[in-house]
Amino acid sequence: MKEPMSLEGYDLLVKEFKYLLEVQKPAVAQEKLVAAAQGDRSENADYHAAKEKLRFIDKRLFYLNAFIQKSQIINPALFLHTKVSFGSTVRLVNVETEEEETYTLCGVLESEPQNGLISIHAPLAKAMMGKAVEDTFKVNLPQSKKEYEILQIQYINIFSLKKNIRDTKDFAFH
């Protein structure tokens, strides 16, 4: 199954993969060699710590590589956003409470639900996909069923809305 994501999301994924592969893994492998040279490995905490870090790095590399392989880069700026699609920022009103909510549909690794960036796989995103302004829809959530009306659909760059953009300091295993 393909995983949609923005170009910025894809670039960040590749950046983390390269950093772990080309910087972090060689550095930790060197730590392991230095620790191994200190003698008895059975009681060598530095050696075991480096070995554990390498295992985590390899798991993360495997995960990132799998995601890179199945990623589908989508440029939401090219869509009209007359109907809800990947990259749409949608202003909704809860029909029952009349409370307004705003969500932007994005890729799994780009999502920040606490900041209104929701994965296109989320039940709410799936329910509003393809809908237009003034359309109503129902969504089954874990504890309730809600009905919404779409008030506005627009395009705002996903990464301009993100609050937590990871960088090399976040990629490292300590």
C-alpha atoms as an extended CHARMM CRD file, in Angstrom:
* protein
*
       174  EXT
         1         1  MET       CA              0.0000000000        0.0000000000        0.0000000000  PROA      1               0.0000000000
         2         2  LYS       CA              1.3430000000        3.4410000000       -0.9250000000  PROA      2               0.0000000000
         3         3  GLU       CA              1.7780000000        6.0550000000        1.7980000000  PROA      3               0.0000000000
         4         4  PRO       CA              1.0010000000        9.5850000000        0.6160000000  PROA      4               0.0000000000
         5         5  MET       CA              3.2420000000       12.3870000000        1.9030000000  PROA      5               0.0000000000
         6         6  SER       CA              4.3690000000       15.8490000000        0.9480000000  PROA      6               0.0000000000
         7         7  LEU       CA              7.7560000000       16.4760000000       -0.6600000000  PROA      7               0.0000000000
         8         8  GLU       CA              8.9480000000       18.0950000000        2.5910000000  PROA      8               0.0000000000
         9         9  GLY       CA              7.8330000000       15.0100000000        4.5260000000  PROA      9               0.0000000000
        10        10  TYR       CA              9.6760000000       12.7390000000        2.1130000000  PROA      10              0.0000000000
        11        11  ASP       CA             12.8120000000       14.8920000000        2.2480000000  PROA      11              0.0000000000
        12        12  LEU       CA             12.7810000000       14.7560000000        6.0530000000  PROA      12              0.0000000000
        13        13  LEU       CA             12.4140000000       10.9740000000        5.9550000000  PROA      13              0.0000000000
        14        14  VAL       CA             15.4010000000       10.6440000000        3.6050000000  PROA      14              0.0000000000
        15        15  LYS       CA             17.4050000000       13.1200000000        5.7150000000  PROA      15              0.0000000000
        16        16  GLU       CA             16.8690000000       11.0100000000        8.8430000000  PROA      16              0.0000000000
        17        17  PHE       CA             17.7070000000        7.7900000000        6.9720000000  PROA      17              0.0000000000
        18        18  LYS       CA             20.9650000000        9.2410000000        5.5990000000  PROA      18              0.0000000000
        19        19  TYR       CA             21.9560000000       10.7290000000        8.9650000000  PROA      19              0.0000000000
        20        20  LEU       CA             21.4590000000        7.4350000000       10.7800000000  PROA      20              0.0000000000
        21        21  LEU       CA             23.2330000000        5.4470000000        8.0670000000  PROA      21              0.0000000000
        22        22  GLU       CA             26.1470000000        7.7890000000        7.3350000000  PROA      22              0.0000000000
        23        23  VAL       CA             26.7460000000        9.5700000000       10.6640000000  PROA      23              0.0000000000
        24        24  GLN       CA             25.0980000000        7.9000000000       13.6430000000  PROA      24              0.0000000000
        25        25  LYS       CA             25.6880000000        4.2220000000       12.8100000000  PROA      25              0.0000000000
        26        26  PRO       CA             29.4330000000        4.6150000000       12.0410000000  PROA      26              0.0000000000
        27        27  ALA       CA             29.9160000000        6.6810000000       15.2260000000  PROA      27              0.0000000000
        28        28  VAL       CA             28.1850000000        4.0790000000       17.3980000000  PROA      28              0.0000000000
        29        29  ALA       CA             30.0520000000        1.2490000000       15.6470000000  PROA      29              0.0000000000
        30        30  GLN       CA             33.2880000000        3.0550000000       16.5860000000  PROA      30              0.0000000000
        31        31  GLU       CA             32.0820000000        3.3690000000       20.2120000000  PROA      31              0.0000000000
        32        32  LYS       CA             31.4600000000       -0.3810000000       20.1990000000  PROA      32              0.0000000000
        33        33  LEU       CA             34.9760000000       -1.0900000000       18.8770000000  PROA      33              0.0000000000
        34        34  VAL       CA             36.5800000000        1.1600000000       21.5050000000  PROA      34              0.0000000000
        35        35  ALA       CA             34.5230000000       -0.4830000000       24.2550000000  PROA      35              0.0000000000
        36        36  ALA       CA             35.3510000000       -3.9770000000       22.9640000000  PROA      36              0.0000000000
        37        37  ALA       CA             39.0590000000       -3.1760000000       23.1190000000  PROA      37              0.0000000000
        38        38  GLN       CA             38.7190000000       -2.5930000000       26.8730000000  PROA      38              0.0000000000
        39        39  GLY       CA             38.6210000000       -6.3170000000       27.5100000000  PROA      39              0.0000000000
        40        40  ASP       CA             35.9900000000       -8.5920000000       29.0420000000  PROA      40              0.0000000000
        41        41  ARG       CA             32.7430000000       -7.9350000000       27.1560000000  PROA      41              0.0000000000
        42        42  SER       CA             30.4850000000       -9.7700000000       29.5990000000  PROA      42              0.0000000000
        43        43  GLU       CA             30.6770000000       -6.9700000000       32.1950000000  PROA      43              0.0000000000
        44        44  ASN       CA             31.4470000000       -4.0860000000       29.8250000000  PROA      44              0.0000000000
        45        45  ALA       CA             28.5520000000       -1.6110000000       30.1300000000  PROA      45              0.0000000000
        46        46  ASP       CA             29.8790000000        0.6660000000       27.3400000000  PROA      46              0.0000000000
        47        47  TYR       CA             30.0890000000       -2.2690000000       24.9410000000  PROA      47              0.0000000000
        48        48  HSD       CA             26.5410000000       -3.4390000000       25.7270000000  PROA      48              0.0000000000
        49        49  ALA       CA             25.1820000000        0.1200000000       25.4830000000  PROA      49              0.0000000000
        50        50  ALA       CA             26.7890000000        0.6220000000       22.0480000000  PROA      50              0.0000000000
        51        51  LYS       CA             25.5240000000       -2.7810000000       20.9010000000  PROA      51              0.0000000000
        52        52  GLU       CA             21.9950000000       -1.8440000000       22.0430000000  PROA      52              0.0000000000
        53        53  LYS       CA             22.1900000000        1.5460000000       20.2630000000  PROA      53              0.0000000000
        54        54  LEU       CA             23.2450000000       -0.1900000000       17.0460000000  PROA      54              0.0000000000
        55        55  ARG       CA             20.2340000000       -2.4910000000       17.3290000000  PROA      55              0.0000000000
        56        56  PHE       CA             17.8890000000        0.5100000000       17.7120000000  PROA      56              0.0000000000
        57        57  ILE       CA             19.5300000000        2.2940000000       14.7750000000  PROA      57              0.0000000000
        58        58  ASP       CA             19.1840000000       -0.7840000000       12.5660000000  PROA      58              0.0000000000
        59        59  LYS       CA             15.4950000000       -1.1570000000       13.5030000000  PROA      59              0.0000000000
        60        60  ARG       CA             14.8530000000        2.5070000000       12.7260000000  PROA      60              0.0000000000
        61        61  LEU       CA             16.7500000000        2.2390000000        9.4100000000  PROA      61              0.0000000000
        62        62  PHE       CA             14.6540000000       -0.7930000000        8.4610000000  PROA      62              0.0000000000
        63        63  TYR       CA             11.4260000000        1.0840000000        9.3230000000  PROA      63              0.0000000000
        64        64  LEU       CA             12.4590000000        4.2560000000        7.4630000000  PROA      64              0.0000000000
        65        65  ASN       CA             13.5810000000        2.2900000000        4.4140000000  PROA      65              0.0000000000
        66        66  ALA       CA             10.2440000000        0.4680000000        4.2580000000  PROA      66              0.0000000000
        67        67  PHE       CA              8.4190000000        3.8110000000        4.4850000000  PROA      67              0.0000000000
        68        68  ILE       CA             10.6210000000        5.3730000000        1.7890000000  PROA      68              0.0000000000
        69        69  GLN       CA              9.9110000000        2.3990000000       -0.5040000000  PROA      69              0.0000000000
        70        70  LYS       CA              6.1390000000        2.7430000000       -0.1860000000  PROA      70              0.0000000000
        71        71  SER       CA              5.9560000000        6.5390000000       -0.0940000000  PROA      71              0.0000000000
        72        72  GLN       CA              3.9520000000        8.3910000000       -2.7050000000  PROA      72              0.0000000000
        73        73  ILE       CA              4.9510000000       12.0420000000       -2.9680000000  PROA      73              0.0000000000
        74        74  ILE       CA              1.9540000000       14.2940000000       -3.4960000000  PROA      74              0.0000000000
        75        75  ASN       CA              2.0740000000       18.0350000000       -4.0850000000  PROA      75              0.0000000000
        76        76  PRO       CA             -1.2290000000       19.2730000000       -2.6410000000  PROA      76              0.0000000000
        77        77  ALA       CA             -0.5710000000       22.7710000000       -4.0410000000  PROA      77              0.0000000000
        78        78  LEU       CA             -1.5180000000       21.3550000000       -7.4520000000  PROA      78              0.0000000000
        79        79  PHE       CA             -5.0800000000       20.4620000000       -6.3470000000  PROA      79              0.0000000000
        80        80  LEU       CA             -8.0320000000       22.8660000000       -6.5200000000  PROA      80              0.0000000000
        81        81  HSD       CA             -9.2570000000       21.8540000000       -3.0370000000  PROA      81              0.0000000000
        82        82  THR       CA            -12.8980000000       22.2750000000       -4.0550000000  PROA      82              0.0000000000
        83        83  LYS       CA            -13.2840000000       18.8330000000       -2.4830000000  PROA      83              0.0000000000
        84        84  VAL       CA            -11.3760000000       17.4890000000        0.5150000000  PROA      84              0.0000000000
        85        85  SER       CA             -8.1710000000       15.7480000000       -0.5490000000  PROA      85              0.0000000000
        86        86  PHE       CA             -4.6200000000       15.1550000000        0.6830000000  PROA      86              0.0000000000
        87        87  GLY       CA             -3.2190000000       18.4570000000        1.9780000000  PROA      87              0.0000000000
        88        88  SER       CA             -6.6020000000       20.1580000000        2.3980000000  PROA      88              0.0000000000
        89        89  THR       CA             -7.1450000000       22.3140000000        5.4550000000  PROA      89              0.0000000000
        90        90  VAL       CA            -10.7940000000       21.8810000000        6.3670000000  PROA      90              0.0000000000
        91        91  ARG       CA            -12.8540000000       24.0320000000        8.7050000000  PROA      91              0.0000000000
        92        92  LEU       CA            -15.7930000000       22.0500000000       10.0910000000  PROA      92              0.0000000000
        93        93  VAL       CA            -18.6520000000       22.6540000000       12.4550000000  PROA      93              0.0000000000
        94        94  ASN       CA            -19.8980000000       19.9330000000       14.7740000000  PROA      94              0.0000000000
        95        95  VAL       CA            -23.6360000000       19.8610000000       13.9250000000  PROA      95              0.0000000000
        96        96  GLU       CA            -24.6580000000       18.9370000000       17.4970000000  PROA      96              0.0000000000
        97        97  THR       CA            -22.4310000000       21.3260000000       19.5240000000  PROA      97              0.0000000000
        98        98  GLU       CA            -21.9050000000       24.0360000000       16.8580000000  PROA      98              0.0000000000
        99        99  GLU       CA            -18.1940000000       24.0590000000       17.7720000000  PROA      99              0.0000000000
       100       100  GLU       CA            -15.8110000000       24.7550000000       14.9000000000  PROA      100             0.0000000000
       101       101  GLU       CA            -12.7460000000       22.5960000000       14.3210000000  PROA      101             0.0000000000
       102       102  THR       CA             -9.9780000000       22.8090000000       11.7260000000  PROA      102             0.0000000000
       103       103  TYR       CA             -7.9190000000       19.8930000000       10.4100000000  PROA      103             0.0000000000
       104       104  THR       CA             -5.2880000000       19.4270000000        7.7200000000  PROA      104             0.0000000000
       105       105  LEU       CA             -5.0240000000       16.0320000000        6.0340000000  PROA      105             0.0000000000
       106       106  CYS       CA             -1.4430000000       14.8000000000        5.7500000000  PROA      106             0.0000000000
       107       107  GLY       CA              0.7510000000       11.7120000000        5.7310000000  PROA      107             0.0000000000
       108       108  VAL       CA              1.2210000000        9.4130000000        8.7300000000  PROA      108             0.0000000000
       109       109  LEU       CA              4.7100000000       10.6640000000        9.6010000000  PROA      109             0.0000000000
       110       110  GLU       CA              3.6700000000       14.3070000000        9.0930000000  PROA      110             0.0000000000
       111       111  SER       CA              0.6920000000       14.1610000000       11.4420000000  PROA      111             0.0000000000
       112       112  GLU       CA              0.4570000000       16.1240000000       14.6830000000  PROA      112             0.0000000000
       113       113  PRO       CA             -3.1120000000       15.4710000000       15.8750000000  PROA      113             0.0000000000
       114       114  GLN       CA             -2.6840000000       17.8800000000       18.8030000000  PROA      114             0.0000000000
       115       115  ASN       CA             -1.9870000000       20.6310000000       16.2240000000  PROA      115             0.0000000000
       116       116  GLY       CA             -4.8030000000       19.7280000000       13.8170000000  PROA      116             0.0000000000
       117       117  LEU       CA             -2.6130000000       17.7680000000       11.3700000000  PROA      117             0.0000000000
       118       118  ILE       CA             -4.3120000000       14.4000000000       10.9760000000  PROA      118             0.0000000000
       119       119  SER       CA             -3.2690000000       11.3560000000        8.9920000000  PROA      119             0.0000000000
       120       120  ILE       CA             -5.3460000000       10.5750000000        5.9360000000  PROA      120             0.0000000000
       121       121  HSD       CA             -5.8730000000        7.1560000000        7.5650000000  PROA      121             0.0000000000
       122       122  ALA       CA             -7.6760000000        8.6870000000       10.5860000000  PROA      122             0.0000000000
       123       123  PRO       CA            -11.4310000000        7.9380000000       10.7170000000  PROA      123             0.0000000000
       124       124  LEU       CA            -12.2940000000       11.6560000000       10.5260000000  PROA      124             0.0000000000
       125       125  ALA       CA            -10.0390000000       12.1890000000        7.4890000000  PROA      125             0.0000000000
       126       126  LYS       CA            -11.4820000000        9.1480000000        5.7030000000  PROA      126             0.0000000000
       127       127  ALA       CA            -15.0360000000       10.3520000000        6.3930000000  PROA      127             0.0000000000
       128       128  MET       CA            -14.4700000000       13.8310000000        4.9270000000  PROA      128             0.0000000000
       129       129  MET       CA            -12.3680000000       12.7690000000        1.9180000000  PROA      129             0.0000000000
       130       130  GLY       CA            -14.0150000000       13.8510000000       -1.3460000000  PROA      130             0.0000000000
       131       131  LYS       CA            -16.6220000000       16.0470000000        0.3700000000  PROA      131             0.0000000000
       132       132  ALA       CA            -17.2790000000       19.6980000000       -0.6240000000  PROA      132             0.0000000000
       133       133  VAL       CA            -18.2450000000       22.8780000000        1.2450000000  PROA      133             0.0000000000
       134       134  GLU       CA            -21.7270000000       22.5700000000        2.8410000000  PROA      134             0.0000000000
       135       135  ASP       CA            -21.5950000000       18.7500000000        2.7050000000  PROA      135             0.0000000000
       136       136  THR       CA            -22.4210000000       16.9910000000        5.9700000000  PROA      136             0.0000000000
       137       137  PHE       CA            -21.0130000000       13.6640000000        7.0340000000  PROA      137             0.0000000000
       138       138  LYS       CA            -21.0170000000       11.3450000000       10.0220000000  PROA      138             0.0000000000
       139       139  VAL       CA            -17.9840000000        9.7290000000       11.5530000000  PROA      139             0.0000000000
       140       140  ASN       CA            -17.8130000000        6.8520000000       14.0210000000  PROA      140             0.0000000000
       141       141  LEU       CA            -15.2080000000        7.6380000000       16.6600000000  PROA      141             0.0000000000
       142       142  PRO       CA            -14.1150000000        5.2480000000       19.4530000000  PROA      142             0.0000000000
       143       143  GLN       CA            -16.4970000000        6.7090000000       22.0670000000  PROA      143             0.0000000000
       144       144  SER       CA            -19.0920000000        8.4530000000       19.9180000000  PROA      144             0.0000000000
       145       145  LYS       CA            -20.6610000000        9.1970000000       16.5740000000  PROA      145             0.0000000000
       146       146  LYS       CA            -20.3480000000       12.7910000000       15.3600000000  PROA      146             0.0000000000
       147       147  GLU       CA            -21.8790000000       14.7310000000       12.4980000000  PROA      147             0.0000000000
       148       148  TYR       CA            -20.0430000000       17.5880000000       10.8290000000  PROA      148             0.0000000000
       149       149  GLU       CA            -20.6800000000       20.1630000000        8.1280000000  PROA      149             0.0000000000
       150       150  ILE       CA            -17.8090000000       21.4380000000        5.9960000000  PROA      150             0.0000000000
       151       151  LEU       CA            -17.5320000000       25.2300000000        6.1550000000  PROA      151             0.0000000000
       152       152  GLN       CA            -14.3190000000       25.8270000000        4.2050000000  PROA      152             0.0000000000
       153       153  ILE       CA            -11.6640000000       23.9240000000        2.2730000000  PROA      153             0.0000000000
       154       154  GLN       CA             -8.3340000000       25.5230000000        1.4610000000  PROA      154             0.0000000000
       155       155  TYR       CA             -4.7040000000       24.7100000000        0.8960000000  PROA      155             0.0000000000
       156       156  ILE       CA             -2.1030000000       25.7220000000        3.4690000000  PROA      156             0.0000000000
       157       157  ASN       CA              1.3590000000       24.1440000000        3.2590000000  PROA      157             0.0000000000
       158       158  ILE       CA              1.5060000000       21.2370000000        5.7310000000  PROA      158             0.0000000000
       159       159  PHE       CA              4.9860000000       22.1260000000        7.0030000000  PROA      159             0.0000000000
       160       160  SER       CA              3.9880000000       25.7410000000        7.6470000000  PROA      160             0.0000000000
       161       161  LEU       CA              1.4440000000       24.3480000000       10.1520000000  PROA      161             0.0000000000
       162       162  LYS       CA              3.7690000000       21.8760000000       11.8760000000  PROA      162             0.0000000000
       163       163  LYS       CA              5.0130000000       22.7200000000       15.3550000000  PROA      163             0.0000000000
       164       164  ASN       CA              7.3890000000       19.7500000000       15.7530000000  PROA      164             0.0000000000
       165       165  ILE       CA              9.7780000000       19.4750000000       12.8250000000  PROA      165             0.0000000000
       166       166  ARG       CA             12.4750000000       16.9350000000       13.6150000000  PROA      166             0.0000000000
       167       167  ASP       CA             16.1310000000       17.5980000000       12.8150000000  PROA      167             0.0000000000
       168       168  THR       CA             19.4420000000       15.7600000000       13.1750000000  PROA      168             0.0000000000
       169       169  LYS       CA             19.5530000000       16.3510000000       16.9420000000  PROA      169             0.0000000000
       170       170  ASP       CA             16.2230000000       14.4510000000       17.1300000000  PROA      170             0.0000000000
       171       171  PHE       CA             17.4380000000       11.5790000000       14.9360000000  PROA      171             0.0000000000
       172       172  ALA       CA             20.3260000000       10.5280000000       17.2000000000  PROA      172             0.0000000000
       173       173  PHE       CA             20.1040000000        7.7040000000       19.7330000000  PROA      173             0.0000000000
       174       174  HSD       CA             21.5910000000        8.7280000000       23.1000000000  PROA      174             0.0000000000
